[in-house]
């Protein structure tokens, strides 16, 4: 299969899970013998533009006509089987959809966040959940300055959301949500349910496994309020005052709370703030962890660090909402705590560290869950299934609407002509593989 991946790469100053997913999927497809080409822009390049060029960037967010022309010409010349769109902000714009329509190429789009129904894509404002714009006008986002706390910066984002909503919904043959929780929110926000399928992100098996009880609890991620970093620090202070849990807390990452976390950890023996780890350091830190801690107070669409821990046979302690509920089997492959609840998080941290034998069992179950639902083999199967269904639908070869449901571990499914469901792994290839 020939796939053209369309992606606006996020700034390298802030590690991006989305960039990593794009790169891992491309590598997975190539390793399986498929041709993968890239049509991309890089946000890093904005800094090198002239003053006038930088001033023009906001104008390109809703629509970049040059991108439409360039991409359409490339599609006509190369004729890929399918285009896979990830991020188009800020330099590509939804003009990529018009280019695909011009060339008659089917489109699959992965939705990594909530930008289809929320200008900043987070469903949060001022540290709290917010759905004021969902299903309606984007004017509240402008009024509140939801993107980067700036009304001026929010205007082009809100305009793009408003004027391109229908273009997205009609121009994409298959939307891939990274969790059922995300899909439920997007459908409630008005997106067409028949075009939204669930395809969890996969994590490559790096071959690292935990072989000892573990040396530390690990927080690995962005240092921001929405990620529950403040809650974790509060809970850890309470645990320390009560004698601790027997292992130190390691915090790795960067973000707006970096200075605060560094000052909090300074001089302590029960906390180590290590800054930003490279990929190999992340693997080693996970491999040596008693558990990874993911106390996010935001409604996360996925949790890569949870699945990375699963792959290493390490359980996770995470908030009981969003995607974490479908990633972790509470009490079987990890522990879930009440979101934002300090006492609940403290109980979970005590429990995960109290019994090494139970912890080992949780880790082994997490590894089995990874193999069943989040491995490279599973990721490849579901990705190709999405492409084939989009191709068949565009060519008129489909026998029903796009898939609308997927279980946590099962294949993509679709309705057949009788209205029942069948496993689409069994041989429909769309004629274009």
Secondary structure, DSSP 8 states (H G I E B T S, - for coil): -EEEEEEEE--TTS--HHHHHHHHHHHHHHHTT-EEEEEEEEGGGGGGS-HHHHHHHHHHHH--HHHHHHHHHHHHHH--SEEEE---TTTT-THHHHHHHHHT-EEEEEE-SSTTTSSSSSSEETTEE--TTTTS-SHHHHHHT-STT-HHHHHHHHHHHHHHHHHHHHH-SEEEESSHHHHHHHHHTT--GGGEEE--------S----SS-SEEEEES--SGGGTHHHHHHHHHHHHHTT--SSEEEEE--STTHHHHHHHHTT-SSEEEEE---HHHHHHHHHTEEEEEE---S--S--HHHHHHHHTT--EEEESSTTHHHH--BTTTEEEE-TT-HHHHHHHHHHHHH-HHHHHHHHHHHHHHHHHHTSHHHHHHHHHHHHHHHHHHHHT--SSS------SSS--EEE-TTS-EEETTTT--TT--
